[in-house]
């Protein structure tokens, strides 16, 4: 077993470095007048919109709609992935599918690739193989899933947008 330990001089270096950079940034904002004016003017422009958004979320029914809609979306995407897995002969539980789908969504949000192209496919394939699928079947299920939920919808969305524009709804 290979164990790599950090040298004593590297331990605890990240936190002081982050504090140092935050202090430098704060000093720049306080001391440089044009930068301070630019930031305060943007905050003054955005603040009414932010306040209206937060006020509109005060109602508990709106928070329930927000969180319930997000929960329903995650469940429906996990069910769609599960249907493709079942179509290829593998039965994976909804809990596993939710864990895989939410975990991969979180991972893809940290990696700056538009739409998570490649990252999501890799993560879903790795998750499905760890849940018991063969790598070939997992890759096929992931490609079918991503094709139906990410790559094809813009095609019919384009035609729907054109129809809405012609009918003068937009």
C-alpha positions in Angstrom: 0.0 0.0 0.0 1.4 3.4 -1.0 0.7 6.2 1.3 1.6 9.7 0.3 1.7 12.2 3.2 1.9 15.9 2.9 5.1 17.5 4.0 4.9 19.4 7.3 5.5 22.7 5.5 2.3 22.2 3.3 -0.1 21.4 6.1 -2.6 24.1 6.9 -1.4 26.3 4.1 -4.7 26.7 2.2 -6.7 28.5 5.0 -4.1 31.2 5.6 -3.7 31.7 1.9 -7.5 32.1 1.4 -7.7 34.5 4.3 -4.8 36.5 2.8 -6.5 36.7 -0.6 -9.8 37.7 1.0 -8.0 40.5 2.9 -6.3 41.8 -0.3 -9.6 41.7 -2.1 -11.4 43.6 0.7 -8.6 46.2 0.7 -8.9 46.7 -3.0 -12.6 47.2 -2.8 -12.3 49.7 0.1 -9.3 51.6 -1.2 -9.9 51.8 -5.0 -12.8 54.2 -5.5 -13.7 53.3 -9.1 -13.9 49.6 -8.2 -16.0 50.4 -5.1 -18.4 52.6 -7.2 -18.8 50.0 -9.8 -19.7 47.3 -7.3 -22.1 49.6 -5.3 -23.9 50.7 -8.5 -24.4 47.1 -9.6 -25.6 46.1 -6.1 -28.0 49.1 -6.1 -29.4 48.1 -9.5 -29.8 44.4 -8.6 -31.1 44.8 -5.0 -34.7 45.6 -5.8 -34.9 42.4 -8.0 -33.3 40.3 -5.3 -35.6 41.8 -2.6 -38.7 41.1 -4.8 -37.5 37.5 -5.4 -37.0 36.9 -1.7 -40.3 38.5 -0.7 -42.1 36.3 -3.2 -40.6 33.2 -1.6 -42.1 34.1 1.8 -45.2 32.1 1.2 -44.8 28.6 2.3 -46.8 27.3 -0.7 -44.3 28.9 -3.0 -41.4 27.2 -1.2 -43.2 23.9 -1.4 -43.7 24.4 -5.2 -40.0 25.2 -5.6 -38.8 22.2 -3.6 -41.5 19.9 -4.7 -40.9 20.7 -8.4 -37.2 20.1 -7.9 -37.9 16.8 -6.1 -40.3 15.7 -8.9 -37.8 16.6 -11.5 -35.1 14.5 -9.9 -37.4 11.5 -9.4 -38.6 11.7 -13.1 -35.1 11.8 -14.4 -34.1 8.9 -12.2 -37.1 6.9 -13.4 -36.2 7.7 -17.1 -32.7 6.4 -16.5 -34.1 3.3 -14.7 -36.4 2.6 -17.7 -33.4 2.5 -20.1 -31.6 0.2 -17.6 -34.6 -2.1 -17.4 -34.9 -2.0 -21.2 -31.4 -3.5 -21.3 -32.2 -6.2 -18.8 -31.0 -4.7 -15.5 -33.2 -3.8 -12.6 -31.7 -1.0 -10.4 -33.6 0.4 -7.4 -35.0 3.9 -7.5 -32.9 4.9 -4.5 -29.7 3.9 -6.4 -30.8 5.7 -9.4 -31.6 8.9 -7.4 -28.2 8.7 -5.7 -26.4 8.3 -9.0 -28.3 11.0 -10.8 -28.1 13.6 -8.0 -24.4 12.8 -7.4 -23.5 13.2 -11.0 -25.6 16.4 -11.3 -23.6 17.8 -8.4 -20.3 16.7 -9.9 -21.2 18.2 -13.3 -22.1 21.5 -11.7 -18.5 21.9 -10.4 -16.9 21.2 -13.8 -17.1 24.1 -16.3 -18.4 22.1 -19.3 -21.5 23.4 -21.0 -24.4 20.9 -20.3 -21.9 18.6 -18.6 -21.2 16.9 -21.9 -18.9 14.0 -21.3 -18.8 14.5 -17.6 -22.4 13.4 -17.0 -22.0 10.4 -19.4 -18.9 9.3 -17.6 -20.4 9.7 -14.1 -23.6 8.0 -15.0 -21.7 5.1 -16.6 -19.5 4.7 -13.5 -22.5 4.9 -11.2 -24.5 2.3 -13.1 -21.6 -0.1 -13.3 -21.1 0.2 -9.6 -24.8 -0.6 -9.1 -24.4 -3.9 -11.0 -24.7 -3.2 -14.7 -22.1 -4.4 -17.2 -20.0 -1.5 -18.6 -21.4 -2.0 -22.1 -25.0 -2.0 -21.0 -24.4 1.0 -18.7 -22.8 3.0 -21.5 -25.7 2.1 -23.9 -28.3 3.0 -21.2 -26.5 6.3 -20.5 -26.3 7.2 -24.2 -30.0 6.5 -24.7 -30.9 8.4 -21.6 -28.9 11.5 -22.6 -30.1 11.3 -26.1 -33.7 11.4 -25.0 -33.4 13.9 -22.2 -30.6 16.3 -23.4 -29.8 16.1 -27.1 -33.2 15.6 -28.8 -35.4 18.1 -26.9 -33.7 21.2 -28.4 -34.8 19.9 -31.9 -38.5 20.0 -31.2 -38.0 23.0 -28.9 -36.7 24.9 -32.0 -39.9 24.1 -33.9 -42.1 24.9 -31.0 -40.3 28.3 -30.6 -40.8 29.0 -34.3 -44.5 28.2 -34.0 -44.9 30.5 -31.0 -43.2 33.3 -32.9 -45.3 32.8 -36.0 -48.5 32.8 -33.8 -47.2 36.0 -32.1 -47.2 34.4 -28.6 -43.6 35.6 -28.3 
